[in-house]
Amino acid sequence: MDLKDYLMDELKRLNRMNDLLEMKINKSAAVNNEPEQIVSNIFAMCQIANIILKSKGY
């Protein structure tokens, strides 16, 4: 598995985690820090996307 595949898998994992957190928030079963965790996950996803794009020369 090369680095790009690992990063793509991590993007998918973070996206699934955000989906689960969003469902908990919508059901009012969320803990106070879950919106911040979603933002943190999105920030990590943006960093991963930047790394992938830079590796492609963009």
C-alpha positions, 0 to 999 in steps of 0.5 A: 500500500503506498502513501496515496492509498493510505491517505485515501483510506484515512479520508474515507474513515474521517468522512464515516466518523463525521457521518456518525457524529452528525447523526448523533447531533441530529438525534440530540444524543451528542456530547458538547465536544462533538461539533468541534471534533467534526471541525477537527476531522474536516481540517485533517481531511483538507490537509490530506487533500492538500498532500494528495494534490501536491503529490500530483503536482498541483 
